[in-house]
Amino acid sequence: MPAEQIEAARIEGATFFQMIRYVLLPGIMPTITLMMIMTVIWSFLVFDFVYILTQGGPAYSSEVLSTLAYRSAFYDLAVGKAAAVSVVISLFGLAATVLYIRAQASEFEQ
């Protein structure tokens, strides 16, 4: 965030909340967007932590989609359900990746 923009907003008489709304947030919005998308993508990588620590937790309280697919396939032997959950995981990952690529492309255009 360039200091000149903040200084110009102060000279123009912007209040603290106006400076946040019209100067700071638009300046850091690309970074916030990319981090939110990356957080969604990284959230699919928690299978090993959940499985090693809790295996889905008591009453499945810490279960995520990947542990649901694993439990369905290897414990319940419901391979079709596990395949459907895996397809949903793949679609979520694909959607997050598309959003990330579009956000990166629009950031480079600016």
N, C-alpha and C positions, 0 to 999 in steps of 0.2 A: 504494500500500500504506500504510494508516494506521499511523502510528508507535505508536498506542495498542495495536494488536494485537501488535506486536512486543514492546512493553514488558510487556504482560500475559503473554505467553508466557515472558518472562525472569523475571518475578515468580513465576510458577507453577513455575519450575524446569526449563523445557524445555532440553534440550541443543541444540547447534548443528544437528545433523542432524534432530532432532525439529522444531525451528523451521522448517527448510527444508521438511520433508515436510508438516507439518500447518498451517503458517501462511503461508509465503511462496508456495509453489507453488500452493495453491488460490486465493490472492489474485491471482496473475498468469496463471492458466490461461486465462481468456477472451482475454487479449491474445496469448498464445502460440498459441492455437487460430486466431484470426483471422489472425495473421501467417503461419502455416503454410498456411492456405487461400489467402491472397493470393499467397504465393510460388508455389503450384501454378498459379494463374491467370496470373500474370506470366510463368511459364516458357513459356507458349505464344507469347510475343511476341519470341522470339529468332531468328526466321527471318532477318531482315535482317542481324544480326550474324554468324551462322554462314555465310550465303551470301556475304556480302561478304568475310569474312576467309578462309574455308577451303573454301567450297562443299562441305561435308561432310567435309573433311579427308582425309588420306591413308588409303586403305582404309576410308573411311566412318567413321572413328573419332569424328568430332564431329557426325555426322548426327543430326538430330532429326526428329520426325514430319513437320513442315512441309517440311523440305528433302527428305525421302523422297517426299512427295507431289509436290513440284515436279519432282524428278528423274524420277519414274515417268511423270508426265504429259508433260513436254516433251523429255526426252532419250530415254527408253525407249519412248515413245508407248504406254504401258500405262495408258490413261485409266481403265479400270475399277478397276485397283489403286489409282490415285491418288484416285479417288472414294471407295473403301473406306477408305483412310487418312484422308481428310478427314472422313468420317463418324465415325471413331474419335476424331479430334481434337475434333470437335464434341461427342461424348458425354462425353469427359473434361472439356471446358470446362463443359458443362451440369451434370455431377455436382459439379464444384468450385463452381460458382455456387450450386447448391441448398444445398450444405453451408455456404457463406458466408452465405446469406440466413437459414438456420436458426440459425447461430451468432450472427448479429446480432440476430435476434428473441429468442433466449434471453438475450442479454446485456441487452437493453432491459427484459425482464421482471423482472430482478433489481433 
